[in-house]
Amino acid sequence: MKTDILVVGAGCAGLTAALYAARAGKSVLVLEQDTVGGQIAFSPRVENYPGIPSISGAAFADGLLAQVEALGVRVELETVERLLPGPPHAVRTDCGVHEALAVIVASGVRHRPLGLPGEDALAGISYCAVCDGAFYKGRDVAVVGGGSTALQSAELLAGLCRRVHLIHRRTAFRGEPQLAARVRALPNVALELGCTVEALESRDGKALSGLSLRDGSGLRPLAVDGLFVCIGQIPGNNAFAGVLALDEAGYVQAGEDCRTNVPGVFAAGDCRTKAVRQLTTAAADGAVAALGALAFCGD
């Protein structure tokens, strides 16, 4: 079935794009391979979205989905396998081929996990210090990673938490030297260098209570209330490689206008090259991409 605007990804960016396009009277199809709402659907509390003091990520996602469906947007669970540039543009999925006048890629990213048992089940594990750091005020936490994101997370958490353990498998950080110097100078940051997290500990099987660290001397326990994993993200752009221009990390090369190298194809949200990846910036991208797609369609 042909549609005016096809959106790949039903996260905040994709559903916001669908909202703007549908309100402009266009037919919109949203394709999602995993979870409607994106990563935010798994956040227990969202307290940094303007106008909404506090809401669960699942409730936020459900509300956005209901809003677009009420406007006639179709949301289908299909895996996009390939972008077929037009005109008309099309995407091939595991269920068939969908044509559209314009395509908005909002495929998002997924945080690179540690890959340890219990990581996806225990409360107390986060991948965003900006999002969840305030929940651990006055408590002991750990950050895993050695890049700028891990350093920034440790610096932010040091202003909130009693103690921050920064765990890195190497003895030198990969992040910005000035940032590393600031973190090293913080009195409540303990550097756990040359260490890896071998296991996640829990007293009740529900919430994190500590970590098992391995260093040159062997295994040792570390009691913490929260763990922030900052070892990178993986963009979901494999289906667009060879068609859209991607950077070395796999992000779609698109600026603040969300335009890609292919006319009529736009990239919105965390999947594109950008400095800040937050719920608010995803919504902003969705609006920008939709307006660009509307202009491309002649409206």
Salt bridges, closest charged atoms under 4 A:
GLU76 OE2 - ARG74 NH1 3.90
GLU78 OE1 - HIS98 NE2 2.85
GLU81 OE1 - ARG92 NE 3.72
GLU99 OE1 - LYS2 NZ 3.66
ASP140 OD1 - ARG162 NE 2.95
GLU155 OE2 - ARG182 NE 2.75
GLU192 OE2 - HIS165 ND1 3.01
GLU192 OE1 - ARG220 NH2 2.60
GLU198 OE1 - ARG214 NE 3.65
ASP215 OD2 - ARG220 NE 2.96
ASP225 OD2 - ARG139 NE 3.80
GLU256 OE2 - ARG272 NH2 3.16
ASP257 OD2 - ARG259 NE 3.85
ASP285 OD2 - ARG272 NE 2.75
ASP285 OD2 - LYS274 NZ 2.96
ASP299 OD2 - LYS26 NZ 3.78
